[in-house]
Amino acid sequence: MAKGRKMWVFSPPKQPKPKVLDAVKTNVEAKANDLIETVLKPNHIKPPSGDERFNLSYMRHTGQWWEIYTELSLDESLDAIRDEPHFLP
């Protein structure tokens, strides 16, 4: 089987990506912060319990958080973090 001949082809320069204006960035940031403060935080962040109990989770290789301990005391939590392989860097 014979090799095809190589030939030069025209490759036009790539168009530069458009810059986002500072005013647009500021507007998006303000609206995103408003969404976080008024919707996301009130609906998804719960206040800590008064009895100093903790839930321990780790992030799996899939990017999903996996809760493995619930309602641990502070000492139990620190022992688990120190001794369990799930919490090693």
C-alpha positions as CSV (number, residue, x, y, z in Angstrom):
1,M,0.0,0.0,0.0
2,A,1.5,3.3,-1.1
3,K,1.7,6.2,1.2
4,G,-0.3,9.3,0.3
5,R,1.7,12.4,-0.5
6,K,1.9,15.0,2.2
7,M,0.8,18.5,1.2
8,W,0.7,21.9,2.8
9,V,-2.7,23.3,3.6
10,F,-3.7,26.8,4.6
11,S,-4.4,27.2,8.3
12,P,-5.9,30.6,9.1
13,P,-5.0,32.2,12.5
14,K,-7.4,31.6,15.3
15,Q,-9.7,34.4,16.3
16,P,-8.9,35.9,19.7
17,K,-11.4,35.1,22.4
18,P,-13.5,38.1,23.3
19,K,-12.7,39.8,26.6
20,V,-15.5,40.1,29.2
21,L,-16.1,43.6,30.3
22,D,-15.4,44.5,33.9
23,A,-19.0,45.9,34.2
24,V,-20.4,42.5,33.1
25,K,-18.1,40.7,35.6
26,T,-19.2,42.9,38.4
27,N,-22.9,42.5,37.5
28,V,-22.6,38.6,37.4
29,E,-20.7,38.5,40.6
30,A,-23.3,40.7,42.4
31,K,-26.2,38.6,41.2
32,A,-24.4,35.3,42.0
33,N,-23.6,36.5,45.5
34,D,-27.3,37.5,45.9
35,L,-28.4,34.0,44.8
36,I,-26.0,32.4,47.3
37,E,-27.0,34.6,50.2
38,T,-30.8,34.5,49.6
39,V,-31.4,31.1,48.2
40,L,-28.6,28.6,48.5
41,K,-27.3,29.3,52.1
42,P,-30.8,29.3,53.7
43,N,-31.9,26.2,51.9
44,H,-28.7,24.1,52.2
45,I,-26.6,25.2,55.1
46,K,-28.0,24.1,58.4
47,P,-26.9,25.6,61.7
48,P,-24.6,23.5,63.9
49,S,-26.2,21.5,66.6
50,G,-25.6,22.7,70.2
51,D,-24.3,19.4,71.5
52,E,-21.0,19.5,69.5
53,R,-21.6,16.4,67.4
54,F,-20.1,16.0,64.0
55,N,-20.6,14.1,60.8
56,L,-17.5,13.0,58.9
57,S,-17.5,12.6,55.1
58,Y,-14.8,12.2,52.5
59,M,-14.8,12.9,48.7
60,R,-14.6,9.8,46.6
61,H,-12.7,9.6,43.4
62,T,-16.0,10.2,41.6
63,G,-16.3,13.7,43.1
64,Q,-19.2,12.6,45.3
65,W,-19.2,13.1,49.1
66,W,-19.6,10.0,51.2
67,E,-20.7,10.3,54.8
68,I,-19.2,7.5,56.9
69,Y,-19.7,8.7,60.5
70,T,-22.6,10.6,62.1
71,E,-23.0,12.2,65.5
72,L,-19.4,11.8,66.7
73,S,-18.1,13.8,69.6
74,L,-15.1,16.1,69.0
75,D,-12.6,13.6,70.4
76,E,-14.1,10.7,68.4
77,S,-14.0,12.8,65.2
78,L,-10.4,13.8,65.7
79,D,-9.4,10.1,66.4
80,A,-11.2,9.0,63.2
81,I,-9.5,11.7,61.1
82,R,-6.1,10.7,62.5
83,D,-6.6,6.9,62.3
84,E,-8.9,6.2,59.3
85,P,-7.4,5.9,55.8
86,H,-10.3,7.8,54.3
87,F,-9.0,11.0,55.7
88,L,-5.4,10.7,54.6
89,P,-4.2,13.2,51.9
